[in-house]
Amino acid sequence: MKNKILFVLLTLFILSGCTYPPLEDVKFPSDYTYIIGPGDSLEIFVWGNPDISRGVTVRPDGKITTPLVDDLIASGKTPYQLAREVEEALAKFVRDPQVAIIVGGFQGVYSQQVRVIGQISGGGSGGGAGAGGGGGGGGGGFSGGGGGLGANRYSATALPYSKGMSLLDLVIQLGGIGQYGDGNRASIIRRVDGEQRQFGVRIDDLLEDGDMSANVNIMPGDILIVPEAFF
């Protein structure tokens, strides 16, 4: 499944040499609420009951297990929703439980992550994969992409979306674009009114010239593509 996703992203990357309409800035969704996803670290506090309060990680199947509560589905819910469900489950054992849930390590559900592919520095905190000649994945295969990238190699990574995230915020999390990246030919793929569309962004203008008009807002589910520069 992961290789299929990377194949689709690489196909989109190859097509990114085209010219796309500029991405118009949009307002952040006022009702945005973080949705828990597999890999998230949760701190579950049960007031007055420290013995059943603890940190858990959402399993790949989207479930969590805590004292007195087995296999509760966490993925796809807000922290508030999950806290109320934990309270309901604990009510069988604890009188009037009061639960608070804090998300620590963020991954988020797939639809709310921001994916990036192309000539990036590889400094992102999300899991990544490089593609290209050589590397641990074999000739032309996928390899671990956390560190530096050589010439003509591409990186693919996913980062959790944060409310208020801008293009500059995203590039900072990535550690910048790669030495051979063409930031002004970069593009963002976004779903607009249920339709997938592709827009141009100007990373070089933003970073090199300080043109803040290029600092567009990032939305959950965006895919940023940074192509290689022509020499």
PyMOL commands that set and color helices and strands:
alter all, ss='L'
color gray80, all
select helices_A, chain A and resi 2-17+50-52+79-90+110-112+167-174+183-185+203-208+212-214
alter helices_A, ss='H'
color red, helices_A
select strands_A, chain A and resi 41-46+54-57+63-66+69-73+99-103+113-118+128-131+142-144+154-160+187-192+195-200+223-226
alter strands_A, ss='S'
color yellow, strands_A
deselect
rebuild
show_as cartoon
